[in-house]
Amino acid sequence: MIALSLAEIAAVVGGQTHDIPDPSVQVTGPVVRDSREAGPGSLFVAFVGERVDGHDFAAAVVEAGAAAVLASRPVGVPAIVVEDVQAALGALARHVVRRLGTTLVALTGSAGKTSTKDLIAQVLQRKAPTVWTPGSFNNEIGLPLTALSATEETRFLVLEMGARGIGHIRYLTDLTPPKIGLVLNVGTAHIGEFGGREQIAQAKGELVEALPEDGAAILNADDPLVRAMASRTKAKVILFGESGEADVRAENVRLTDSGQPAFTLHTPSGASDVTMRLYGEHHVSNALAAAAVAHELGMSAKEIATALSEAGSLSRWRMEVTERPDGVTVVNDAYNANPESMRAALRALAAMGKGRRTWAVLGKMAELGDEALAEHDAVGRLAVRLNVSKLVAVGGREASWLQLGAYNEGSWGEESVHVSDAQAAIDLLRSELRPGDVVLVKASRSVGLESVAQALVETGAEGEVSAR
């Protein structure tokens, strides 16, 4: 974070200083909520969770070098005490962002946020120092912590914004007002919480409503609900997609033999060819979104294409591909799942597995509400239509719907199997995988199927292991 004295921070957040001998002492290190990350000059934010109270670690973080604790009660060591720690953290982030004057790029969408954010970051950092959201640190706590990691040298701040209801993105944009706002898509992720795609579109569109007149709204031309958001902003509108009407578009889209997308990128400043290191055709849309941001910030088509061609995945368990020594390919996409990302992953598996035996190890997609049965059934059916060799549905009721969808789609569905848990899936795969097979592992984060992918990778390297 930029250097601020404890007195300045107290004034910004409306707090009272306690046990601070010298209020002129500066916070020169990061703002952290994990006591293990506290170090010299840091500010520790003490949240009270369901199982852990951050205030209990106050003495330890100060001993580790923290300048002070942002707390909701006195803790016997230097502290700035406020009524609401979360609100104070947001106020501090708002102050720092406004003081820095960096160009803030915010993005949201139902699917692909983290992958696109990683692409934007890798493209923009070629132009100037860039700070971006780590992983999917995109809520009312993670977003201000990311913003506070910016320094005087930071030129671009790229923030992923998530939402679980109307007003969530509006709150985040109040904390960190964006100059450029990107909306990727409106899908069915969290539809059970929102109540419908129209409500999701209402929530996602709060991002473009927050843009200034001299800002830019970057919208997906291929998604009607996103494209309609153009009427909700006074900012300039830039369209991306495969539509001929898109300002930034892709032509001659294809997949390499290994399942990596290639296309010709067209921007208002020219055209250039892209061959990505990432896997799956769905990354074309993500790349175009990143390209539109970079174009708006002054990069040429050639510069953007080169950066996209060299970009990798910065976040774990998102189409993370490992080639085992025995020739088995493990695709760990187990960080999260919704119907759109599940379909994209299955299509990527089919492309990667041409001429090889393919396995789809799938689990529950959470928060789908009344759409859960139909969506799980549809994913099972799609696996059959894509000629995936075998579906392994892992878990309870939702997994049974996946398996039933595959079975009802046709005779191939008899090759699908329903197992109870991750260990059962590992046991099955360990006994039946053979060299050359490609295995996709994907489910919502709560299912924990990353243990299957990790066990398969470790099995190939070291022999038999169990799920952790």
Sequence and secondary structure as in RCSB ss.txt:
>XXXX:A:sequence
MIALSLAEIAAVVGGQTHDIPDPSVQVTGPVVRDSREAGPGSLFVAFVGERVDGHDFAAAVVEAGAAAVLASRPV
GVPAIVVEDVQAALGALARHVVRRLGTTLVALTGSAGKTSTKDLIAQVLQRKAPTVWTPGSFNNEIGLPLTALSA
TEETRFLVLEMGARGIGHIRYLTDLTPPKIGLVLNVGTAHIGEFGGREQIAQAKGELVEALPEDGAAILNADDPL
VRAMASRTKAKVILFGESGEADVRAENVRLTDSGQPAFTLHTPSGASDVTMRLYGEHHVSNALAAAAVAHELGMS
AKEIATALSEAGSLSRWRMEVTERPDGVTVVNDAYNANPESMRAALRALAAMGKGRRTWAVLGKMAELGDEALAE
HDAVGRLAVRLNVSKLVAVGGREASWLQLGAYNEGSWGEESVHVSDAQAAIDLLRSELRPGDVVLVKASRSVGLE
SVAQALVETGAEGEVSAR
>XXXX:A:secstr
   EEHHHHHHHHT EEES S TT EE S EESSGGG  TT EEE  B SS BGGGGHHHHHHTT SEEEESS  
SSSEEE S HHHHHHHHHHHHHHHHT EEEEEE SS HHHHHHHHHHHHTTTS EEE  TT  STTHHHHHHTT 
 TT  EEEEE   SSTTHHHHHHHHS  SEEEE    STTHHHHSSHHHHHHHHTHHHHT  TTSEEEEETT HH
HHGGGGG SSEEEEEESSTT SEEEEEEEE TTS EEEEEEETTEEEEEE SS STTHHHHHHHHHHHHHHTT  
HHHHHHHHHH    STTSSEEEE TTS EEEE TT   HHHHHHHHHHHHHHTTTS EEEEE    S GGGHHHH
HHHHHHHHHHTT SEEEEESSHHHHHHHHHHHHH GGGGG EEESSHHHHHHHHHHH  TT EEEEE  GGG TH
HHHHHHHHHHHHS     
